[in-house]
Amino acid sequence: MKVRVLYHDHCFDGAASAAFVTRFLAAKFYDGATFEYTGLAHRADQLFEDSLFDGDVNAIVDFKYATHPNLTWWFDHHQSAFLSPEDAEHFKQDKSGRKLFDPSYRSCTKFISAVARAQYGFDAPELEELVTWADIVDGALYESAEAAVEMNAPAMKLTLVIEGSKGPRLVQRVIRAMQHQPLSEIIADPEIKSLYDKLYEKHLRTIDVIRSAGSCDRGVIYFDLVDYGIEGYNKFIPYYLFPDSAYTVSVSTSSFRTKVSVGSNPWVREPLRHNLATICERYGGGGHPKVGAISFPIGAVDEARKAAAQIREELKW
């Protein structure tokens, strides 16, 4: 038997969710099955191709809902979990009890662990470190912006590797290791450590780019990375550089999309007034109340910049 696990790609919580759900499903339902993994990325078209669901059992974790008849399990915690009202209605009509959604959880890993324990009696104390750090990483529960940017903990180093590695191989190697190894052992692996060292040097250069390209006006940080060729960045860098800010809006490009990222400062002193997922949904994106994103087609830089400018104005104090 083959179990296909589809997970949010290049995301610590996505990888941790894939690792935890594997242990859960193998222990309670599919002993002896082969587990295979496929990362999913948010795109402008947001389509689920039939070829994705090639397992005898197919699970999606930490990603949007799919109405595909071959979907067996689904766990998600994003406010923007449904591509359309029709998808939401399809979910409501499901009677399997194996498609579960709760946006009150900061991380999908924590959600899966809670369901596995409460409904199926599955408990894995050796995975508690993974669950705890998924909640910290996805919930931005760092003690300070400095701690989030300096990345001293093994989980934070792994986050950089997961987010910055190219292709699926290394992330899926990490997913398999997460099922049985402490995070300190995983980051100590020579190949993973070597990549981390390279990515950390790039991380330091990115801090310098955002420092020079960024500005903060009435509580909103803005910067455009399109001309710098930087696909992603540590989302706490802006608050490290501009600690008195409330929100960040940025534009970047990658090999498969043009992206507007919208975030909020976890350490802001003033109450946050906006639901960022709701704002991003107006442009076809989504996320959580405190962090969201919008995916535009490749090359749609002007469209992305226009949306970013509108959101920037809306968020200003």
C-alpha positions in Angstrom: 0.0 0.0 0.0 1.2 3.5 -0.8 0.2 6.6 1.2 0.8 9.9 -0.6 1.3 12.8 1.8 0.8 16.3 0.2 2.2 19.0 2.4 2.9 22.8 2.4 6.3 22.9 0.7 9.4 24.7 2.1 7.6 25.4 5.4 8.7 24.1 8.8 5.1 23.5 9.9 4.3 21.8 6.6 7.3 19.5 7.0 6.5 18.8 10.6 2.9 18.1 9.8 4.0 15.6 7.1 6.3 13.9 9.6 3.7 13.7 12.4 0.8 12.6 10.2 3.0 9.8 8.8 3.7 8.5 12.3 0.0 8.7 13.2 -1.3 7.0 10.1 1.3 4.3 10.2 0.6 3.5 13.8 -3.2 3.6 13.7 -4.3 2.7 10.1 -1.6 1.7 7.6 1.0 -0.4 9.3 3.6 -1.5 6.7 2.6 1.1 4.1 5.1 3.0 2.0 4.8 6.8 2.5 5.7 9.1 -0.3 5.7 12.9 -0.2 4.9 15.8 -2.5 5.3 19.5 -1.6 2.5 21.9 -2.6 3.1 25.6 -3.3 0.6 28.4 -3.5 0.2 29.5 -7.2 -2.0 31.9 -9.1 -4.0 29.0 -10.7 -4.4 27.1 -7.4 -5.2 23.9 -9.2 -5.0 20.3 -7.9 -4.0 18.0 -10.7 -5.2 14.4 -10.7 -1.7 13.1 -10.8 -1.1 14.4 -7.3 -3.5 11.8 -5.8 -1.7 8.6 -6.9 -1.7 6.8 -3.6 -4.0 4.1 -2.3 -4.4 6.6 0.5 -3.9 10.4 -0.1 -3.5 13.0 2.7 -3.1 16.8 2.5 -1.6 18.6 5.5 -1.2 22.3 6.1 -2.6 23.2 2.7 -5.9 24.1 1.1 -8.8 21.8 0.7 -9.2 19.7 -2.4 -12.6 18.2 -3.6 -10.8 15.3 -5.4 -12.6 12.0 -4.8 -9.3 10.3 -4.0 -8.5 12.6 -1.1 -8.7 10.4 2.1 -7.3 12.7 4.9 -7.1 16.5 5.2 -5.8 18.6 8.1 -5.5 22.4 7.9 -5.6 25.5 10.1 -5.5 28.4 7.7 -8.4 30.8 7.6 -8.2 30.7 3.8 -8.5 27.0 3.6 -11.0 26.9 0.7 -10.5 28.0 -2.8 -14.2 28.7 -3.3 -17.6 28.6 -1.5 -18.3 25.4 -3.4 -15.2 23.8 -1.9 -16.3 24.9 1.6 -19.7 23.4 1.0 -18.1 20.2 -0.3 -16.1 19.9 3.0 -19.2 20.5 5.1 -21.0 17.6 3.3 -18.1 15.2 4.0 -19.1 12.4 6.3 -15.8 10.5 6.5 -14.6 12.2 9.7 -11.1 12.3 8.2 -11.2 15.8 6.8 -10.6 18.2 9.6 -10.2 22.0 9.9 -9.6 24.3 12.9 -8.2 27.8 12.3 -7.8 28.4 16.0 -4.6 26.4 16.0 -1.3 28.3 15.5 0.3 25.3 13.7 -1.1 22.4 11.7 1.3 20.0 13.5 -0.3 20.9 16.9 -3.8 20.4 15.4 -2.9 17.0 14.0 -1.4 15.9 17.3 -4.4 17.1 19.2 -6.8 15.2 16.9 -4.6 12.1 16.9 -4.6 12.0 20.7 -8.2 12.9 21.4 -9.9 10.9 18.7 -7.6 8.0 18.1 -5.5 7.6 21.3 -2.2 8.2 19.5 0.5 9.7 21.6 4.1 10.1 20.7 6.1 11.8 23.5 9.3 11.7 21.4 7.6 14.0 18.9 6.7 16.6 21.5 9.8 18.7 20.6 8.7 18.8 17.0 5.1 19.8 17.9 6.3 22.5 20.3 8.6 24.1 17.8 6.1 23.9 15.0 3.8 26.0 17.2 6.6 28.4 18.0 7.7 28.8 14.3 4.3 29.0 12.7 2.9 31.1 15.6 5.8 33.5 15.7 6.2 32.9 19.4 9.8 34.0 19.6 10.9 36.1 22.6 12.2 38.8 20.4 12.9 39.8 16.8 16.6 39.4 17.6 16.0 35.7 18.6 14.0 35.1 15.4 16.6 36.6 13.1 19.7 35.2 14.9 18.3 31.6 14.7 20.3 29.9 17.4 17.9 27.0 18.1 18.1 23.8 16.0 14.5 24.3 14.9 15.2 27.8 13.6 18.3 26.6 11.7 16.2 23.8 10.2 13.5 26.4 9.2 16.1 28.2 7.2 17.2 25.0 5.5 13.6 24.0 4.7 12.6 27.4 3.4 15.8 27.9 1.4 16.6 24.6 -0.1 16.0 24.0 -3.8 13.8 21.1 -5.0 12.1 18.4 -2.9 14.9 16.0 -2.0 16.4 17.6 1.1 13.1 18.7 2.6 11.7 15.2 2.2 14.9 13.9 3.8 14.2 16.2 6.7 10.6 15.0 6.9 11.7 11.4 7.2 14.3 12.3 9.9 11.8 14.3 11.9 9.8 11.2 12.5 12.5 9.6 14.7 15.4 12.1 15.4 15.7 15.1 17.7 16.1 18.4 15.8 19.6 18.9 17.0 20.7 15.6 15.3 19.0 16.5 12.1 20.7 19.9 11.8 24.1 18.3 12.6 23.9 16.1 9.6 26.9 17.2 7.4 24.9 17.8 4.2 22.2 19.7 6.1 24.7 21.7 8.2 26.7 22.6 5.1 23.5 24.0 3.4 22.6 25.9 6.5 26.0 27.6 6.6 25.5 28.8 3.0 22.0 29.9 3.6 22.9 31.8 6.7 25.5 33.8 4.8 22.7 34.6 2.3 20.4 35.5 5.2 23.0 38.0 6.4 23.2 39.6 3.0 19.4 39.7 2.8 19.3 41.7 6.0 21.5 44.3 4.4 19.3 44.4 1.2 16.1 44.9 3.2 17.9 47.5 5.4 18.7 49.5 2.2 15.6 48.8 0.2 13.1 49.1 3.0 11.3 52.0 4.5 8.7 52.4 7.3 5.8 54.9 6.9 3.0 55.3 9.5 3.7 51.8 10.9 4.0 49.9 7.6 7.3 48.6 6.3 7.6 48.3 2.5 10.3 46.8 0.3 10.5 45.4 -3.2 12.9 42.5 -3.8 12.1 41.9 -7.5 15.3 43.6 -8.8 17.5 41.8 -6.3 16.5 38.3 -7.3 15.7 37.3 -3.7 12.9 34.8 -3.6 12.3 34.6 0.1 13.5 36.0 3.4 13.2 35.5 7.1 9.8 37.2 7.8 11.1 38.7 11.0 13.9 40.7 9.5 11.7 43.7 8.9 10.7 44.0 12.5 14.4 43.5 13.6 15.3 46.5 11.4 12.1 48.6 12.1 11.0 47.6 15.6 8.4 50.4 15.9 6.4 49.1 12.9 3.1 47.2 12.9 2.9 45.6 9.4 5.1 44.6 6.5 4.2 44.5 2.8 6.7 43.2 0.3 7.0 42.1 -3.4 9.2 39.3 -4.6 9.4 36.9 -7.5 10.3 33.2 -7.9 10.4 30.6 -10.6 6.7 30.0 -10.4 5.0 33.1 -9.2 5.2 36.8 -8.3 4.3 37.2 -4.6 3.0 39.9 -2.3 3.8 39.1 1.4 1.8 40.8 4.1 2.8 40.3 7.8 2.3 41.8 11.2 4.9 42.5 14.0 4.5 39.9 16.8 6.1 42.4 19.2 4.1 45.5 18.3 2.9 47.6 21.2 -0.3 48.9 19.6 -3.3 46.6 19.0 -3.5 45.2 15.5 -6.5 46.4 13.6 -6.6 44.3 10.5 -7.2 40.7 9.5 -4.5 40.1 6.9 -6.0 36.9 5.5 -9.2 38.7 4.8 -7.3 41.5 3.0 -5.3 39.0 0.9 -8.4 37.0 0.0 -9.7 40.1 -1.9 -6.8 39.6 -4.3 -7.0 35.9 -4.5 -4.6 35.1 -1.7 -5.1 34.2 1.9 -3.4 33.0 5.1 -3.9 33.8 8.8 -5.3 36.9 10.5 -1.7 38.0 11.3 0.1 36.9 8.2 -0.9 36.4 4.6 0.2 36.3 1.0 -1.0 36.7 -2.6 0.3 34.7 -5.6 0.3 36.4 -9.0 1.4 34.8 -12.3 5.1 34.8 -13.3 5.9 38.3 -14.7 2.8 40.0 -13.2 5.1 42.4 -11.4 3.1 45.5 -12.1 -0.1 43.9 -10.9 1.6 42.7 -7.7 3.1 46.1 -7.1 -0.3 47.8 -7.5 -1.9 45.4 -5.0 1.0 45.9 -2.6 0.6 49.7 -2.8 -3.2 49.5 -2.1 -2.6 47.2 0.9 0.2 49.4 2.2 -2.1 52.4 2.2 -4.9 50.4 3.9 -2.7 49.3 6.8 -1.1 52.6 7.6 -1.9 54.2 11.0 
